[in-house]
Amino acid sequence: MAIITAIEPQAKNSRRVNVYLDGRFAFGLERIIAAWLKVGQELTPEEQAVLQAKDRQEQARQHALRFLSYRPRSVKEVRSYLTKRGYEEALIEAVLEQLQDAHLLNDVVFAQTWVENRNTFRPRSKALLRQELLRKGIAEEAVQSVLDGQEETKLALQAAQKAVRRYAALEWPQFRQRLGAYLLRRGFSYSTIGPVLVQVWKQIHQTGKDPGLDDED
C-alpha cells in the first residue's frame, strides 16, 4: 500500500494534478479522475493502475472533444485522429463508444451536416457527395438514407447559380461550354446539365425563349 502525501495542481495545465505517494511524485491525473482522492488515502498497486488507465482514457476523450470542436467529424475521422496521437485500439473504441452514447458523435448526423454544407457553399452531384461520404467512413446505408432526399436537378441548379456570374457576359455558345464544363467537374451528367443551362440562361437574361437553339448541332 502507498499513501497519498500530496495532490498538487500542475503549473502548465490547470486541468491536471500531480499525485505524490509516500513523499515522491507518482503520476499525473486529470482533475476529474483525481476528484475522489485525498491526502492520507491509501492506494494499492491495482488502484494506481486503474487510476492511470482512466486518466489515459480521459485524455483521449479530451483530445477527441477538441478535435470535434472545430467541425463535425465522422467516427472514422476521430478514430484516425486518436490513432495518430498514439492511443491504443481498445482505448480508442471505448472513447468512441462514450462519444456516441453521449450523442456527440453520429455518422448519420455528420452525413446530413456534410451534405447541407456542400449544398450551401459548394453544390455538387449526388455521385460526388456519395464518394466523399464513403471516404469519410460513413456506411452505405447511412449515405443512401441521407442522399435519398436530394434532387439531382436542384443540386445542379444550385451549383450553376453559384458560378453563373463569372459566365454571365458570355454569348450562349461560350456560356454553355464554360458553365457546362464547370457542372461536369461537379459530377453532373450531360442529361442533367442541358436543361439547367437553358434555365439559368433564361433567368439571367430574363427571357422565356430558348437560347440559340441553332447552336445545339
C-alpha positions in Angstrom: 0.0 0.0 0.0 1.1 3.6 -0.7 -0.1 6.7 1.0 -1.1 9.9 -0.9 1.1 12.6 0.7 0.3 15.5 -1.7 -2.0 16.4 -4.6 -0.8 19.5 -6.4 -2.0 21.4 -9.5 0.3 21.2 -12.4 1.9 24.5 -13.3 1.4 24.3 -17.0 -2.0 22.5 -17.1 -4.7 23.6 -14.7 -6.9 20.6 -15.7 -4.3 18.2 -14.2 -2.8 17.5 -10.8 0.4 15.7 -9.7 -0.1 12.9 -7.2 2.7 12.1 -4.7 2.9 8.8 -2.9 5.0 8.3 0.2 6.5 11.7 -0.4 7.6 11.1 -4.0 5.9 12.1 -7.3 4.0 9.1 -8.7 1.9 10.2 -11.6 -0.3 12.9 -13.1 -4.1 12.8 -13.4 -6.9 14.8 -14.9 -8.8 16.6 -12.1 -12.0 14.8 -12.9 -10.2 11.4 -12.3 -8.4 12.7 -9.1 -11.6 14.3 -7.7 -12.2 11.5 -5.1 -8.6 11.3 -3.9 -7.4 12.9 -0.7 -4.1 13.3 1.2 -3.7 10.3 3.6 -5.6 7.9 1.5 -4.0 4.5 0.8 -3.7 3.1 -2.7 -2.9 -0.4 -3.8 -0.8 -1.0 -6.9 -4.0 -2.2 -8.6 -5.9 1.0 -7.7 -3.0 3.1 -9.0 -3.1 1.2 -12.3 -6.8 1.7 -12.6 -6.4 5.5 -12.0 -3.8 5.8 -14.7 -5.8 3.8 -17.2 -8.9 6.0 -16.5 -6.7 9.1 -16.9 -5.3 8.0 -20.2 -8.9 7.3 -21.4 -10.0 10.8 -20.2 -7.0 12.3 -22.0 -8.1 10.6 -25.2 -11.7 11.8 -24.7 -10.5 15.4 -24.3 -8.4 15.2 -27.4 -11.4 13.8 -29.3 -13.6 16.6 -28.0 -11.2 19.3 -29.0 -11.0 17.6 -32.5 -14.8 17.7 -32.7 -15.0 21.3 -31.6 -13.6 22.6 -34.9 -16.3 21.0 -37.1 -18.4 17.8 -37.1 -16.4 14.6 -37.7 -17.2 11.0 -38.7 -16.4 8.1 -36.5 -13.6 7.1 -38.9 -12.0 10.6 -38.7 -12.0 10.6 -34.9 -10.6 7.0 -34.8 -7.8 8.0 -37.2 -7.0 11.1 -35.2 -6.7 9.3 -31.9 -4.6 6.5 -33.6 -2.1 9.2 -34.9 -1.9 10.5 -31.3 -0.7 7.1 -30.2 -3.7 5.8 -28.3 -4.3 2.0 -28.1 -7.1 0.5 -30.2 -9.1 -0.8 -27.3 -9.0 2.6 -25.6 -10.0 4.4 -28.8 -13.0 2.1 -29.2 -14.0 2.8 -25.6 -13.8 6.6 -26.2 -15.7 6.3 -29.5 -18.5 4.4 -27.7 -18.6 7.1 -25.0 -19.0 9.9 -27.5 -21.6 8.1 -29.5 -23.6 7.3 -26.3 -23.5 11.0 -25.4 -24.7 11.9 -28.9 -21.5 13.8 -29.6 -20.5 11.5 -32.5 -23.1 10.3 -35.0 -22.3 9.3 -38.6 -25.9 10.0 -39.9 -25.9 13.5 -38.4 -22.4 14.0 -39.8 -23.5 13.0 -43.2 -26.6 15.3 -43.1 -24.4 18.2 -42.0 -21.8 17.5 -44.7 -24.5 17.4 -47.4 -26.1 20.6 -46.1 -22.8 22.4 -46.0 -21.9 21.3 -49.5 -25.3 22.3 -50.9 -24.9 25.8 -49.3 -21.3 26.6 -50.3 -20.1 24.1 -52.9 -23.0 22.2 -54.5 -22.2 19.0 -56.3 -23.8 15.9 -57.7 -25.2 13.0 -55.6 -22.4 10.8 -57.0 -19.7 13.1 -55.7 -21.4 13.5 -52.4 -21.6 9.7 -52.1 -17.9 9.3 -52.8 -17.0 12.0 -50.2 -19.1 10.4 -47.5 -17.9 6.9 -48.2 -14.3 8.2 -48.0 -15.2 9.6 -44.6 -16.2 6.1 -43.5 -19.9 6.6 -43.5 -21.8 3.3 -44.0 -23.5 2.8 -47.4 -26.9 2.6 -45.7 -26.5 5.9 -43.9 -25.2 7.5 -47.1 -28.2 6.3 -49.1 -30.7 7.5 -46.4 -29.2 11.0 -46.5 -29.0 11.3 -50.3 -32.4 9.9 -50.9 -33.9 13.3 -50.2 -31.6 15.1 -52.6 -32.8 16.1 -56.1 -30.1 16.0 -58.8 -31.6 18.8 -60.9 -32.0 21.0 -57.9 -28.4 20.4 -56.9 -27.2 21.2 -60.4 -29.2 24.4 -60.5 -27.7 25.4 -57.2 -24.2 24.7 -58.4 -24.9 26.7 -61.7 -26.3 29.6 -59.8 -23.2 29.7 -57.6 -20.9 30.1 -60.6 -23.1 31.8 -63.2 -21.8 35.4 -62.5 -18.4 34.6 -64.0 -20.0 33.5 -67.2 -23.0 35.8 -67.4 -21.4 38.2 -70.0 -20.7 35.4 -72.5 -22.6 34.6 -75.6 -24.7 31.4 -75.5 -22.2 29.0 -77.1 -19.4 30.1 -74.8 -21.7 30.3 -71.8 -23.0 26.7 -72.5 -19.4 25.4 -72.9 -17.9 27.1 -69.9 -20.7 26.6 -67.4 -21.4 23.1 -68.7 -17.7 22.1 -68.1 -18.0 23.5 -64.6 -21.0 21.4 -63.8 -19.3 18.3 -65.3 -16.5 18.8 -62.8 -19.1 18.9 -60.1 -20.2 15.4 -61.2 -23.4 16.1 -63.0 -24.4 14.2 -66.1 -25.0 15.7 -69.6 -28.7 14.9 -69.3 -29.0 16.9 -66.1 -26.7 19.8 -67.3 -28.5 20.6 -70.5 -31.9 21.7 -69.1 -30.2 23.5 -66.2 -28.0 25.6 -68.6 -31.1 26.7 -70.5 -33.0 27.6 -67.3 -30.1 29.6 -65.9 -29.6 31.4 -69.2 -33.2 32.4 -69.3 -33.0 33.6 -65.7 -30.0 35.9 -66.2 -31.4 37.3 -69.5 -35.0 37.5 -68.2 -36.4 35.8 -71.2 -38.7 32.8 -71.8 -37.1 32.0 -75.1 -34.7 29.1 -75.6 -31.2 30.4 -76.3 -29.6 29.9 -79.7 -31.1 26.5 -80.4 -29.4 26.5 -83.8 -26.1 26.3 -82.0 -27.0 22.9 -80.5 -25.8 20.9 -83.5 
